Amino acid sequence: MSSRRRFYARPLLATVASIAVLTGVAATAPAATPMSAGQASPAAALDDTYYQDALGKTGTALKSSLHSIISEQTTLSYSQVWDALKATDEDPANSSNVILFYTGRSQAKSENGGDTGDWNREHVWAKSHGDFGTATGPGTDIHHLRPEDVQVNSVRGNKDFDNGGSAVSGAPGNFSDGDSFEPRDAVKGDVARMILYMAVRYEGDDAFADLEPNDSVSNGSAPNIGRLSVLKQWSQEDPPDSFEQNRNEVIFDRFQHNRNPFIDHPEWVEAIW
């Protein structure tokens, strides 16, 4: 595993995109604006309602309280996920497109399927980690399902998350090796918060496995995903941005009617883990 370290350079993205256009290279969609340090979550008003039973708690008490809150949800079938993702991941600059998660590419909503060049449904918590497949529940929970290029989705496969590896063809900024996958900087925190949402939502009390993060990258079919120490780092370095926040709102308002608490309260990552 490589010890390569890289720093984020989000302010440069607009410049890079401009250069790409001038040189005839297709630019990926611009990154959404991150929240600045100390900035209040737009969901802070929910503390008096949705999150009221979780406030003031830490550790296992906070995790248990959040589990009770977010388990109240509407579930989708796997076929319904297609249309849901067309809404949750809509390109804010082009309503006919979605933003692909790892590549950042804007692609037509209609180009979904299983052929090369299509986008399909990526399970960020790999569905083999806990063997839940595409069953209604964790297999269709759109808090961790994202549109992604078919080939890049295949490269990621069911690998755990960590830093390092070789560059992924067709997905600048992503890296992969034999046992792990590193996403582009702009979605590192998104990955972490989706994984930790799954760990809180699915606790083994609804006929599915108890999903838990750990610090391993050799989890196989166990209901675990790592590497927790890296995910925590990513969550801190890549705070929730406007795209991620809007996605949380769309899921809450239109589809599952539950929230990812780590988008609303990123500080709860450290409070639990």
HELIX and SHEET records of a PDB file:
HELIX    1   1 ARG A   10  LEU A   12  5                                   3    
HELIX    2   2 LEU A   13  LEU A   22  1                                  10    
HELIX    3   3 ALA A   44  ASP A   48  5                                   5    
HELIX    4   4 GLY A   59  ILE A   70  1                                  12    
HELIX    5   5 TYR A   78  THR A   88  1                                  11    
HELIX    6   6 PRO A  138  THR A  140  5                                   3    
HELIX    7   7 VAL A  150  ARG A  156  1                                   7    
HELIX    8   8 ASP A  185  VAL A  187  5                                   3    
HELIX    9   9 LYS A  188  ARG A  201  1                                  14    
HELIX   10  10 LEU A  228  GLU A  237  1                                  10    
HELIX   11  11 SER A  242  VAL A  250  1                                   9    
HELIX   12  12 ILE A  251  PHE A  255  3                                   5    
HELIX   13  13 PRO A  261  ASP A  264  1                                   4    
HELIX   14  14 TRP A  268  ILE A  272  1                                   5    
SHEET    1   A 3 GLU A  90  ASP A  91  0                                        
SHEET    2   A 3 ASN A  94  ILE A  99 -1                                        
SHEET    3   A 3 SER A 106  ALA A 108 -1                                        
SHEET    1   B 2 TRP A 119  HIS A 123  0                                        
SHEET    2   B 2 LEU A 145  ASP A 149 -1                                        
SHEET    1   C 4 ASP A 160  PHE A 161  0                                        
SHEET    2   C 4 SER A 180  GLU A 182  1                                        
SHEET    3   C 4 PHE A 175  SER A 176 -1                                        
SHEET    4   C 4 SER A 166  ALA A 167 -1                                        
SHEET    1   D 2 GLU A 212  PRO A 213  0                                        
SHEET    2   D 2 ASN A 224  ILE A 225  1                                        
END                                                                             
